[in-house]
């Protein structure tokens, strides 16, 4: 049913209301009020229901209707006096009835109102009281139970950035999805997106995505915002796994819906900016450097609009610029003529930004590896509790050892380096691409030792799975390095295939990698000439 049909249906039910019908009507009003927030027609329906519930004597239902009335007004500071009056009536009535779930619900509304007033300590006390009550009750009203649980999850995330709040919010997702509370579902998914990205929990992203997409028929009936966020969520899962082609498709589907149906909707501006930053990341990693920069320019243009920044959450205000800086460094470090002096300010911003934000692990490794960070800066990163930095801990350790190793012999240095790189982080879901990056660094150290046979033994496992590396530059480098190993194992085609990798670098404007491969080519030529002499 569309909005007008819903209104007509509820009005008809209220005209002929009987006491045993009130719970069914209350559920319809809850659903309508949740999905149509701050709509004058919703306020009209609630006011009419309050009058009718008084007539038939459903006082517990009246407590809930007062709550829904507050829900339509509470987000505006100018409504605080009105809302405070309604809340007082709600609390007094719930206490007179000894209606414990109603009392818990009133505390939950008090939590938000106190927060809006700036009384954080009092706000915290109110949500704690609400939770204490529902924890002692066997929930008979799922709506109240999940409304309070959702508020608890929001409190834990917004005030304390407690990533365990995801567990609470995940429970709410099932209830909101199965009962049609789509606005609440969209808000919950939006927060989970941030938490999952920050903790890089691809498994949970995929699990929730499966729930959303499990019924194709139902998915088509979701509101446009839920469809857009569902594609966004699924794309994030693939990005965290470095399945870039799938991520790009899903992100583009999400962008298409945002552009078509949600353009100008202030609520979704931060979703949209974050989405564009993900697309820019995917484009850069795929070697589409110019397309990536187009997206960067678009995001920077959006961030210049005051109304957009105003409606972004505090985390996104920091995260989006940080992601843009990572992309810029990734692109700049690929071109000929790159110098650290040219990007000194960018390096400083990134060193500061990676401490508290999510960073794509491949871009993060590229920054840490190429930014020539000092020993003190690397040690600083080594000690920070950050999910992104934990994924690349062995790379940081390796670079620290490189700086420390100047007092040891060459052979001892390389043994330490190899040992450090092989000690991959104790993370269950390291991606195929992350593992490949560490192996490429090991191959570089083996190359320095002229252990070409070992290079091929190390990298041959990637030869038949090379297409699984969606990061284009890395795939080219892997292909070239495999040929270096194969050349020393007697493959006559290896030099020609290595040259093809150089040609691809030139076509893609990967200046830095082209320079590395040209040096390798010279080494291979010297080895071949020396072999001919003997």
C-alpha positions as CSV (number, residue, x, y, z in Angstrom):
1,X,0.0,0.0,0.0
2,X,1.1,3.5,-0.7
3,X,1.1,6.3,2.0
4,X,-2.4,7.5,1.3
5,X,-3.9,4.0,1.4
6,X,-2.1,3.4,4.7
7,X,-3.6,6.6,6.2
8,X,-7.1,5.7,5.0
9,X,-6.8,2.2,6.4
10,X,-5.7,3.4,9.8
11,X,-8.4,6.0,9.9
12,X,-11.1,3.5,9.2
13,X,-9.7,1.2,11.9
14,X,-9.8,4.1,14.4
15,X,-13.4,5.0,13.5
16,X,-14.6,1.5,14.5
17,X,-12.1,0.8,17.2
18,X,-12.8,-1.7,20.0
19,X,-10.6,-2.5,23.0
20,X,-9.5,-5.8,21.6
21,X,-8.4,-4.2,18.3
22,X,-6.0,-1.6,19.8
23,X,-2.7,-3.7,19.6
24,X,-3.2,-4.4,15.9
25,X,-3.9,-0.7,15.3
26,X,-0.9,0.3,17.4
27,X,1.4,-1.9,15.4
28,X,0.1,-0.3,12.1
29,X,0.7,3.2,13.6
30,X,4.2,2.3,14.9
31,X,5.2,1.0,11.4
32,X,3.8,4.1,9.7
33,X,5.4,6.5,12.2
34,X,8.7,4.8,11.9
35,X,8.9,4.9,8.1
36,X,7.3,8.3,7.7
37,X,9.1,10.4,10.3
38,X,8.2,14.1,10.8
39,X,5.2,13.8,8.4
40,X,2.3,16.1,9.5
41,X,-0.1,13.3,8.5
42,X,1.6,10.9,10.9
43,X,1.2,13.4,13.7
44,X,-2.4,13.8,12.8
45,X,-3.0,10.0,12.9
46,X,-1.2,9.7,16.3
47,X,-3.3,12.6,17.8
48,X,-6.5,10.9,16.5
49,X,-5.4,7.6,17.9
50,X,-4.7,9.1,21.3
51,X,-8.2,10.4,21.4
52,X,-9.7,7.0,20.4
53,X,-7.5,5.0,22.8
54,X,-8.7,7.2,25.6
55,X,-12.3,6.5,24.6
56,X,-11.9,2.7,24.8
57,X,-9.7,2.8,27.8
58,X,-6.5,1.3,26.5
59,X,-4.1,3.2,28.8
60,X,-1.0,1.1,28.0
61,X,-1.6,1.7,24.3
62,X,-1.8,5.4,25.2
63,X,1.6,5.3,26.8
64,X,3.0,3.9,23.5
65,X,1.2,6.6,21.5
66,X,2.7,9.3,23.6
67,X,6.1,7.7,22.7
68,X,5.3,7.8,19.0
69,X,4.3,11.4,19.3
70,X,7.7,12.2,20.9
71,X,9.4,10.3,18.1
72,X,8.0,12.7,15.5
73,X,9.2,15.8,17.4
74,X,12.3,14.9,19.4
75,X,15.0,15.5,16.9
76,X,14.3,19.3,16.8
77,X,15.7,21.4,19.6
78,X,12.9,23.9,19.3
79,X,10.4,21.1,20.2
80,X,12.1,20.3,23.5
81,X,9.5,22.1,25.7
82,X,6.6,20.3,23.9
83,X,8.4,17.0,24.0
84,X,9.2,17.3,27.7
85,X,5.5,17.9,28.5
86,X,4.5,14.8,26.5
87,X,7.2,12.7,28.2
88,X,6.0,13.8,31.6
89,X,2.5,12.5,30.8
90,X,3.9,9.3,29.4
91,X,6.1,8.6,32.5
92,X,3.3,9.4,35.0
93,X,0.8,7.2,33.2
94,X,3.2,4.3,32.9
95,X,4.1,4.5,36.6
96,X,0.4,4.7,37.6
97,X,-0.3,1.5,35.6
98,X,2.9,-0.1,36.9
99,X,3.6,-0.8,33.2
100,X,7.3,-1.7,33.3
101,X,7.9,-1.9,29.6
102,X,6.2,1.6,29.2
103,X,8.5,2.9,32.0
104,X,11.5,1.5,30.2
105,X,10.3,3.1,27.0
106,X,9.9,6.5,28.7
107,X,13.5,6.2,30.0
108,X,14.7,5.5,26.4
109,X,13.0,8.7,25.2
110,X,14.5,10.6,28.1
111,X,17.9,9.3,27.0
112,X,17.6,11.0,23.7
113,X,16.1,14.3,25.0
114,X,18.8,14.6,27.6
115,X,21.4,14.0,24.9
116,X,19.8,16.7,22.7
117,X,20.0,19.1,25.7
118,X,23.7,18.3,26.0
119,X,23.3,16.4,29.4
120,X,25.5,13.4,28.5
121,X,25.8,12.0,32.0
122,X,22.1,12.2,32.7
123,X,21.4,10.7,29.3
124,X,23.7,7.7,30.1
125,X,21.8,7.1,33.3
126,X,18.4,7.1,31.5
127,X,19.4,4.5,28.9
128,X,21.0,2.4,31.6
129,X,17.7,2.4,33.6
130,X,15.8,1.4,30.4
131,X,18.2,-1.5,29.7
132,X,18.1,-2.7,33.4
133,X,14.3,-3.0,33.2
134,X,14.0,-4.9,29.9
135,X,16.9,-7.2,30.9
136,X,14.8,-8.3,33.9
137,X,11.6,-8.7,31.9
138,X,10.6,-11.5,29.5
139,X,9.8,-9.3,26.5
140,X,6.2,-9.4,25.6
141,X,6.4,-6.4,23.3
142,X,9.2,-6.9,20.7
143,X,8.9,-3.4,19.4
144,X,9.8,-1.9,22.8
145,X,12.6,-4.4,23.4
146,X,14.3,-3.7,20.0
147,X,13.6,0.0,20.2
148,X,15.6,0.1,23.5
149,X,18.3,-2.3,22.2
150,X,18.8,-0.1,19.1
151,X,19.1,3.0,21.3
152,X,21.7,1.1,23.5
153,X,23.7,0.2,20.3
154,X,23.6,3.8,19.2
155,X,24.8,5.1,22.6
156,X,27.7,2.6,22.7
157,X,28.9,3.6,19.2
158,X,28.3,7.3,19.1
159,X,29.6,8.1,22.6
160,X,32.3,5.4,23.1
161,X,33.0,4.0,19.6
162,X,32.6,0.6,21.1
163,X,32.7,-1.8,18.1
164,X,30.9,-4.5,20.2
165,X,27.8,-2.4,19.6
166,X,27.6,-4.1,16.3
167,X,26.4,-7.3,18.0
168,X,23.4,-5.4,19.5
169,X,22.6,-3.7,16.2
170,X,22.8,-7.0,14.2
171,X,20.0,-8.4,16.4
172,X,18.0,-5.3,15.5
173,X,18.6,-5.8,11.8
174,X,16.6,-9.1,11.8
175,X,13.7,-7.5,13.6
176,X,13.5,-4.4,11.5
177,X,13.9,-6.3,8.2
178,X,11.3,-9.0,9.1
179,X,8.8,-6.5,10.4
180,X,9.0,-3.8,7.7
181,X,10.7,-1.0,9.9
182,X,12.7,0.1,6.9
183,X,13.8,3.5,8.1
184,X,15.2,2.0,11.3
185,X,16.8,-0.7,9.1
186,X,18.5,1.9,6.9
187,X,19.8,3.8,10.0
188,X,21.1,0.6,11.5
189,X,22.8,-0.6,8.4
190,X,24.4,2.8,8.0
191,X,26.1,2.5,11.4
192,X,27.1,-1.1,10.8
193,X,28.7,-0.1,7.6
194,X,31.1,2.2,9.5
195,X,31.8,-0.3,12.3
196,X,32.4,-3.2,9.8
197,X,34.7,-1.0,7.8
198,X,36.6,0.1,10.8
199,X,37.0,-3.4,12.1
200,X,37.4,-4.8,8.6
201,X,35.0,-7.6,9.4
202,X,34.2,-8.9,5.9
203,X,32.5,-12.0,7.2
204,X,29.8,-10.1,9.0
205,X,29.3,-7.8,6.0
206,X,28.7,-10.8,3.8
207,X,26.4,-12.5,6.3
208,X,24.1,-9.4,6.5
209,X,24.2,-8.9,2.8
210,X,23.0,-12.4,2.3
211,X,20.0,-11.7,4.5
212,X,19.1,-8.6,2.5
213,X,19.5,-10.3,-0.9
214,X,18.1,-13.7,0.1
215,X,14.7,-13.2,-1.4
216,X,14.8,-11.5,-4.8
217,X,11.1,-10.8,-4.8
218,X,11.2,-9.1,-1.4
219,X,14.3,-7.2,-2.3
220,X,12.4,-5.6,-5.2
221,X,9.8,-4.4,-2.7
222,X,12.4,-2.7,-0.4
223,X,12.3,1.2,-0.4
224,X,15.0,2.7,-2.6
225,X,17.2,3.7,0.3
226,X,17.4,0.1,1.6
227,X,18.2,-1.2,-1.9
228,X,21.0,1.4,-2.3
229,X,22.5,0.7,1.2
230,X,22.2,-3.1,0.5
231,X,24.3,-2.8,-2.6
232,X,26.7,-0.5,-0.7
233,X,27.0,-3.0,2.1
234,X,27.6,-5.9,-0.3
235,X,30.2,-3.8,-2.2
236,X,32.0,-3.1,1.1
237,X,32.2,-6.8,1.8
238,X,33.9,-7.4,-1.6
239,X,36.2,-4.4,-1.2
240,X,37.4,-5.8,2.2
241,X,38.1,-9.0,0.4
242,X,39.9,-7.2,-2.4
243,X,37.4,-8.6,-5.0
244,X,37.5,-5.3,-6.8
245,X,35.5,-6.2,-9.9
246,X,32.6,-7.4,-7.8
247,X,32.9,-4.4,-5.5
248,X,32.9,-2.0,-8.4
249,X,29.7,-3.5,-9.8
250,X,27.9,-3.4,-6.5
251,X,29.0,0.2,-5.7
252,X,27.9,1.4,-9.1
253,X,24.5,-0.2,-8.6
254,X,24.2,1.6,-5.3
255,X,25.3,4.9,-6.8
256,X,22.8,4.5,-9.6
257,X,19.9,4.2,-7.1
258,X,21.3,7.1,-5.0
259,X,21.5,9.3,-8.2
260,X,18.0,8.3,-9.4
261,X,15.9,8.2,-6.3
262,X,17.7,9.8,-3.4
263,X,19.4,12.9,-5.0
264,X,19.1,15.9,-2.7
265,X,18.1,13.8,0.3
266,X,20.2,15.3,3.1
267,X,20.1,12.2,5.3
268,X,22.1,10.2,2.7
269,X,24.8,12.7,1.9
270,X,27.4,11.0,4.1
271,X,26.5,7.6,2.6
272,X,27.0,9.1,-0.8
273,X,30.4,10.7,-0.1
274,X,31.7,7.5,1.5
275,X,30.4,5.5,-1.5
276,X,32.2,7.7,-4.0
277,X,35.4,7.4,-2.0
278,X,35.1,3.6,-2.2
279,X,34.6,3.8,-5.9
280,X,37.6,6.1,-6.2
281,X,39.7,3.5,-4.3
282,X,38.5,0.6,-6.5
283,X,39.3,2.6,-9.6
284,X,42.8,3.5,-8.4
285,X,43.6,-0.1,-7.4
286,X,42.4,-1.3,-10.8
287,X,44.8,1.1,-12.5
288,X,42.1,3.4,-13.7
289,X,44.0,6.4,-12.3
290,X,42.3,9.2,-14.3
291,X,38.8,7.8,-13.4
292,X,39.8,7.7,-9.8
293,X,40.9,11.3,-9.9
294,X,37.5,12.3,-11.4
295,X,35.8,10.8,-8.4
296,X,38.2,12.5,-6.0
297,X,37.4,15.9,-7.6
298,X,33.7,15.2,-7.3
299,X,34.0,14.3,-3.6
300,X,36.1,17.4,-2.9
301,X,33.5,19.5,-4.6
302,X,30.8,17.9,-2.3
303,X,32.9,18.4,0.8
304,X,33.0,22.1,-0.1
305,X,29.2,22.3,0.4
306,X,28.4,23.3,4.0
307,X,25.1,21.4,4.2
308,X,26.8,18.2,3.2
309,X,29.5,18.3,5.9
310,X,26.9,19.5,8.4
311,X,24.9,16.3,7.9
312,X,27.9,13.9,8.0
313,X,28.6,12.0,11.2
314,X,31.9,12.9,13.0
315,X,33.6,9.7,11.9
316,X,32.8,10.3,8.2
317,X,34.1,13.8,8.4
318,X,37.5,12.4,9.2
319,X,37.3,9.1,7.2
320,X,36.4,10.5,3.8
321,X,39.3,13.0,3.6
322,X,41.7,10.3,4.9
323,X,40.6,7.9,2.1
324,X,41.0,10.7,-0.5
325,X,44.6,11.3,0.8
326,X,45.4,7.6,0.6
327,X,44.2,7.5,-3.0
328,X,46.2,10.7,-3.9
329,X,49.4,9.2,-2.5
330,X,48.8,5.9,-4.3
331,X,48.3,7.7,-7.6
332,X,51.2,10.2,-7.2
333,X,53.7,7.4,-6.2
334,X,53.0,5.6,-9.5
335,X,54.2,8.3,-11.8
336,X,57.7,9.2,-13.0
337,X,59.1,12.2,-11.3
338,X,57.5,11.3,-7.9
339,X,59.5,12.8,-5.0
340,X,58.7,12.7,-1.3
341,X,59.3,16.5,-1.1
342,X,56.4,17.1,-3.5
343,X,54.0,15.2,-1.2
344,X,55.5,16.2,2.2
345,X,52.2,17.7,3.5
346,X,50.2,14.8,2.2
347,X,52.6,12.3,4.0
348,X,52.1,14.2,7.3
349,X,48.3,14.1,7.0
350,X,48.3,10.4,6.2
351,X,50.7,9.5,9.1
352,X,48.3,11.3,11.4
353,X,45.1,10.0,9.7
354,X,45.9,6.3,9.6
355,X,45.9,6.1,13.4
356,X,42.2,6.5,13.9
357,X,40.6,5.7,10.5
358,X,40.0,2.7,8.2
359,X,42.6,2.3,5.5
360,X,42.5,-0.1,2.6
361,X,45.3,-2.5,3.5
362,X,46.9,-2.4,0.0
363,X,46.9,1.3,-0.2
364,X,48.1,1.5,3.4
365,X,51.1,-0.9,2.7
366,X,51.9,1.2,-0.4
367,X,52.0,4.4,1.7
368,X,54.0,2.9,4.6
369,X,56.4,1.2,2.1
370,X,56.9,4.3,-0.1
371,X,56.6,7.2,2.2
372,X,60.1,6.8,3.8
373,X,58.7,7.1,7.3
374,X,61.3,7.5,10.1
375,X,62.1,4.8,12.7
376,X,60.1,6.8,15.3
377,X,57.1,7.2,13.0
378,X,57.1,3.4,12.3
379,X,57.4,2.6,15.9
380,X,54.5,4.9,16.6
381,X,52.3,3.0,14.1
382,X,53.5,-0.3,15.5
383,X,52.0,0.5,18.9
384,X,48.6,1.8,17.8
385,X,45.4,-0.3,18.2
386,X,43.9,-0.1,14.8
387,X,42.4,-2.9,12.8
388,X,43.9,-1.7,9.5
389,X,47.4,-1.4,11.0
390,X,47.2,-4.8,12.5
391,X,46.6,-6.3,9.1
392,X,49.9,-4.9,7.9
393,X,51.9,-5.4,11.1
394,X,54.5,-7.6,9.5
395,X,55.2,-4.9,6.8
396,X,55.8,-2.3,9.6
397,X,58.0,-4.8,11.5
398,X,60.0,-5.4,8.2
399,X,60.6,-1.7,7.6
400,X,61.7,-1.2,11.2
401,X,64.2,-4.1,10.8
402,X,65.4,-2.5,7.5
403,X,66.3,0.7,9.5
404,X,67.9,-1.2,12.4
405,X,69.9,-3.7,10.3
406,X,72.7,-1.3,9.2
407,X,75.0,-2.8,11.9
408,X,74.6,-6.5,10.8
409,X,76.1,-8.4,7.8
410,X,74.2,-8.5,4.5
411,X,73.3,-12.2,4.9
412,X,72.1,-11.6,8.5
413,X,70.0,-8.7,7.3
414,X,68.2,-10.7,4.6
415,X,67.5,-13.6,7.0
416,X,65.9,-11.2,9.5
417,X,63.9,-9.5,6.7
418,X,62.6,-12.8,5.3
419,X,61.7,-14.1,8.8
420,X,59.8,-10.8,9.5
421,X,57.8,-10.9,6.3
422,X,56.9,-14.6,6.6
423,X,55.5,-13.9,10.0
424,X,52.1,-12.8,8.7
425,X,49.5,-11.3,11.0
426,X,47.4,-13.7,13.1
427,X,44.3,-12.7,11.3
428,X,41.9,-15.4,10.0
429,X,40.7,-13.6,6.9
430,X,43.8,-12.2,5.3
431,X,42.9,-11.7,1.7
432,X,44.5,-13.5,-1.2
433,X,45.9,-10.1,-2.4
434,X,47.3,-9.2,1.1
435,X,49.2,-12.6,1.2
436,X,50.5,-12.0,-2.3
437,X,51.8,-8.5,-1.4
438,X,53.9,-10.0,1.5
439,X,55.2,-12.7,-0.9
440,X,56.2,-10.1,-3.4
441,X,58.3,-8.3,-0.8
442,X,59.9,-11.7,0.1
443,X,60.6,-12.2,-3.6
444,X,62.3,-8.8,-3.6
445,X,64.6,-9.8,-0.8
446,X,65.4,-13.1,-2.5
447,X,66.1,-11.2,-5.7
448,X,68.7,-9.1,-3.8
449,X,70.4,-12.3,-2.7
450,X,70.3,-13.7,-6.3
451,X,68.2,-16.6,-5.1
452,X,66.2,-16.8,-8.4
453,X,65.2,-20.5,-8.0
454,X,63.7,-19.7,-4.6
455,X,61.7,-16.9,-6.2
456,X,59.9,-19.2,-8.5
457,X,59.2,-21.8,-5.8
458,X,57.7,-19.0,-3.7
459,X,55.5,-17.5,-6.4
460,X,54.5,-20.4,-8.6
461,X,51.4,-20.9,-6.5
462,X,50.1,-17.6,-8.0
463,X,50.7,-18.5,-11.6
464,X,47.4,-20.2,-12.2
465,X,45.5,-17.9,-9.9
466,X,46.9,-14.6,-11.2
467,X,43.4,-13.3,-12.1
468,X,42.4,-13.4,-8.4
469,X,44.7,-10.4,-7.9
470,X,42.4,-7.5,-8.9
471,X,45.0,-4.8,-8.0
472,X,46.3,-4.3,-11.5
473,X,49.8,-3.0,-10.7
474,X,50.4,-5.8,-8.3
475,X,49.2,-8.4,-10.8
476,X,51.7,-7.0,-13.4
477,X,54.5,-7.1,-10.8
478,X,53.6,-10.7,-9.8
479,X,53.6,-11.8,-13.5
480,X,57.0,-10.1,-14.1
481,X,58.5,-11.6,-10.9
482,X,57.3,-15.1,-11.8
483,X,59.1,-14.7,-15.2
484,X,62.3,-13.6,-13.3
485,X,62.1,-16.9,-11.4
486,X,61.2,-19.0,-14.5
487,X,64.1,-17.5,-16.5
488,X,66.6,-18.9,-14.0
489,X,64.8,-22.2,-14.1
490,X,65.4,-22.4,-17.8
491,X,62.3,-21.0,-19.4
492,X,63.4,-19.3,-22.7
493,X,60.1,-17.3,-23.0
494,X,60.5,-15.6,-19.6
495,X,62.5,-12.5,-20.9
496,X,59.9,-11.8,-23.6
497,X,57.0,-12.2,-21.1
498,X,58.8,-10.0,-18.7
499,X,59.2,-7.3,-21.4
500,X,55.4,-7.5,-22.0
501,X,54.9,-6.6,-18.3
502,X,57.1,-3.5,-18.9
503,X,54.9,-2.6,-21.9
504,X,51.7,-2.9,-19.8
505,X,53.2,-0.5,-17.2
506,X,53.9,2.0,-20.0
507,X,50.4,1.8,-21.3
508,X,48.9,2.2,-17.8
509,X,51.4,5.0,-16.8
510,X,52.7,3.0,-13.9
511,X,56.0,4.9,-14.0
512,X,57.4,3.7,-10.7
513,X,56.9,0.0,-11.5
514,X,58.1,0.4,-15.0
515,X,61.4,1.7,-13.6
516,X,61.7,-1.3,-11.3
517,X,61.0,-3.8,-14.1
518,X,63.5,-2.0,-16.4
519,X,66.2,-2.6,-13.8
520,X,65.2,-6.2,-13.6
521,X,65.4,-6.5,-17.4
522,X,69.0,-5.2,-17.4
523,X,69.9,-7.8,-14.7
524,X,68.3,-10.6,-16.7
525,X,70.2,-9.5,-19.8
526,X,73.5,-9.4,-17.9
527,X,72.9,-12.9,-16.6
528,X,72.1,-14.1,-20.1
529,X,75.3,-12.6,-21.6
530,X,77.4,-14.1,-18.8
531,X,75.8,-17.5,-19.5
532,X,76.8,-17.2,-23.2
533,X,80.4,-16.5,-22.3
534,X,80.7,-19.8,-20.6
